[in-house]
Amino acid sequence: MAPWSLSFVLLLVSYAVASNSSATIPTVSASAINSSTPVTSSTTSLGGTSSMSSANMSTSGVATSMSTTFSMTSYLATETGPLTLPISQYSFTPFPTPTLAPEPPIFPATDPLYPPPVSADPVVVPDFAPAWAAAYTKAMSMISNFTIQQKVNITTGVGWANGLCVGNTPPVGDFPGLCLQDSPLGVRDTDFVTSFPAGITTASTWNRALMRARGLAIGQENRMKGVNVALGPMMNMGRIAQGGRNWEGFGADPFLSGEAAYETILGLQAGGVQATAKHYINNEQEWKRTQESSNVDDRTQHEIYAHPFMRSVMAGVSSVMCSYNLVNDTYACNNNKTLNDIMKREFGFQGFIQSDWAATMDSLSPVTGLDMTMPGDVTFSSGTSYFGQNLTDMVMNGTISMERLDDMATRIISAWYFLHQDEGYPNVTVSSFNFYSPLNREVNAQSDHYLIVREIGAAGTVLLKNEGALPLYKPKSLVLVGSDAAPPVSGPNEYSDQGGDPTGILAMGWGSGTDNFTYLISPYEAIQARARVDQTSVFWNFDDWNLANAGNSVIDMEAAIVFVNSDSGEGYITVDGNAGDRKNLTAWHQGDELILAVAAQNNNTIVVINSVGPLIIEPWVDHPNVTAIVWANLGGNEAGNAIADILYGAWNPSGKLPYTIAKSPMDYPAQLVTGGTAADILSINYTEGLFIDYRWFDAQNITPRYEFGFGLSYTTFEYSNLAITKILPADYAQMDLVQNWEDGGATPIAEGSTTALWLHMPAYKVTFNVKNTGTLYGGEIPQLYIHHPPSAGEPPSVLKGFTNVEVSPGQTMPVSITLSRYDLSIWDVVRQGWAKPGGTITFSVGASSRDFRLNGTIPS
């Protein structure tokens, strides 16, 4: 059979037009576009499928059986089988590297250890190309004398539980190998590390400085523990409100998620560790995640799900992790369109793509863009690998080119050089598979990071309702009701990977996205400490199930604070019938009934909620005795202290919702898809397209309970004096491309076309004033939403900017939000590029997605 040129394939694929249905995006060749290429349905593609994610440990005492019936779900038709590449000979031409010279101050050459300073209104586009080029030169020199087997060893993990970390590559020559370790909120499976607030809490701050600070602290702790590659951040979109791992990510909007991912990665890598953008892509539910095809049209993929990964590349991310699921009938780790064409060609990604754990499904995956298989074996401890000897044989017989193997090894080693990990990097002091090993206690990495944890926990708390109940001021008596106010009965790590029914404060979800608490402050402890100062009488009742007793305990109390929660996690653990994804959107432990029992007996009932995602709170939200609702998310080590800071006004609430809280589960545009036999591959059709979360509510004119971006303060703010100024392109901008865009042209089909400087450099500056019209110092999060003309086919409002401002009472502060050409563009599926839609583009600035205070028009 004649060899296939991969570079030629990619050029043709880039012209392929994806419809707005669920049709497969072609991933093989020009002839595949017309469905005439023979495509095999490989039995090995299904063999070795694992339902476990990166670094899943044993979960003794935790139910692992899958429930096949859920409420709020749908069961769609199954696929016929995964599409795979045919056996052939595949030549390879490396992707060209960026050639645009750095030009400070807008486009400065940037070392990942020294990123640009964080800004509430970022205008700098860091240029990592020189740092990557230097790293590539070193990597190519290192591998120049390596044998085929040595190069293959660089790309192949040593196998499950065969090293200290959850993922390990072996030493080869002067390359010491890599330690890859979860999780997005801290260093997993070791001791003396910090449990940071979850991604969803961090997103709720809408504060870039706190996002960066958290990333830096996590990066520093990984480095101190000798971890080379941190397996985070996670940036899946929360398409389904019940999604089990939504709490690990940054909410249900691509712009917010993208900015959080960008700042987190800049922070992580400034701390010295390689960051990993995951899970790429469309891994939006846990049920049958290795046997479901997410069928997504090209425009939706680009504008919604790929955007946070694009911002990750712009942050200089070292690694991208491909996900378990299929994308348009092709496994994500074997998908030429998403890995090669979008990630490496269109985004210009210079680092390496690794598989999720046991997500490699084919030995030809290197052809379609996979650079590293993790943890190395086909299934955990199988002793077999899709890479290893199979990859060696395929290179030796010409199926996979030597040039491609060199590219794989170069990308992996260059990421190591890129982060300067060749310069005195610490030894590994993590023992993932023996928690009681003294090695785990050899290095204390915590520093003073509890301060960041507490601040993010408070800043990420959203005040949803307040009828004068908060802040508390030296109350004479308080009663705390509900187990979520208490410390866990058996300590903070009572379940492996937090995979069990919480008996106390919920401060993180469950699964591989966790770490071990060194300590955990509950609301009970934090409020007790404050009560000592205020001389408040404090009572408590942590029994969720005796409603009569709960009601009686709050009689005649000055305030009753009810704590409820809702948990979820990764699908390899089932908790109370929740197989990762939540069965429903109600509070656990009959939380609704508990709140109603308390509210019936106390006219100052304050509700505090620790939840992995949205809940339906209609049974009690309008109860006249429910005077305040505090949405505390997942606060990490300092969860109780952060909640107390909000309750007592030590932190004036400034958090905003990163998703919509609906009045009914069926108001959301997408539901969990369940069912299927063990052999079935489920079809999950993204029929809502661009209209996820608030975009759907706006387009369908559905009134939410609390809209995306909503959050109250203890003070009030007034917006005024809106202006917008067009920024003239700098002399070094590619003026021909700028003019082409102004004239309605699309970005060219080229390497790095989506991350090009001219597309992302400042183009418009929006300015306005924010005045604190209340009596307390506080912070506000102004948000900017673009309104495209109807002909563009966009949602009514699309978030494209936010900032944060802190204002004293009576003070007025000037505020700015900068927009790029990319921010005003839509993806043109015909021209396969970003284009400015025809017609008038308007915008609004306000306090949420439905609270617009100022309106303007983008200058033509």
Salt bridges, closest charged atoms under 4 A:
ASP111 OD2 - HIS420 NE2 2.61
ASP182 OD2 - ARG188 NH1 3.03
ASP182 OD1 - LYS278 NZ 3.63
ASP189 OD2 - ARG188 NE 3.62
ASP191 OD2 - ARG441 NE 3.51
GLU221 OE2 - HIS449 ND1 2.62
GLU248 OE2 - ARG245 NE 2.62
ASP253 OD1 - ARG695 NH2 3.79
GLU259 OE1 - ARG208 NH2 3.30
GLU259 OE2 - ARG311 NE 2.92
GLU263 OE1 - ARG212 NE 2.68
GLU286 OE1 - ARG289 NH1 2.80
ASP298 OD1 - HIS302 ND1 3.14
GLU303 OE2 - ARG299 NE 2.90
ASP341 OD2 - LYS337 NZ 2.79
ASP341 OD1 - ARG345 NE 3.10
GLU346 OE1 - HIS302 NE2 2.97
GLU346 OE1 - ARG345 NH2 3.96
ASP356 OD2 - HIS279 NE2 3.89
ASP371 OD2 - LYS344 NZ 2.98
ASP371 OD1 - ARG404 NH2 2.81
ASP406 OD1 - LYS151 NZ 2.64
ASP407 OD2 - ARG404 NH1 2.68
ASP407 OD2 - ARG411 NE 3.22
GLU423 OE2 - HIS420 ND1 3.09
GLU467 OE2 - LYS465 NZ 3.90
ASP497 OD2 - ARG188 NH2 2.80
ASP501 OD1 - HIS589 NE2 2.62
ASP534 OD2 - ARG530 NE 3.01
ASP544 OD2 - HIS589 ND1 2.92
GLU570 OE2 - ARG245 NH1 3.09
GLU570 OE2 - ARG289 NH1 2.99
GLU618 OE1 - ARG705 NH2 2.80
ASP622 OD2 - ARG705 NH2 3.19
ASP645 OD2 - ARG454 NE 2.83
GLU688 OE2 - ARG239 NE 2.55
ASP698 OD1 - ARG850 NE 3.03
GLU742 OE2 - LYS726 NZ 3.39
GLU742 OE1 - LYS836 NZ 3.68
GLU780 OE1 - LYS656 NZ 3.34
GLU794 OE2 - ARG299 NH2 2.50
ASP828 OD2 - ARG831 NE 2.93
ASP851 OD1 - ARG853 NE 2.92
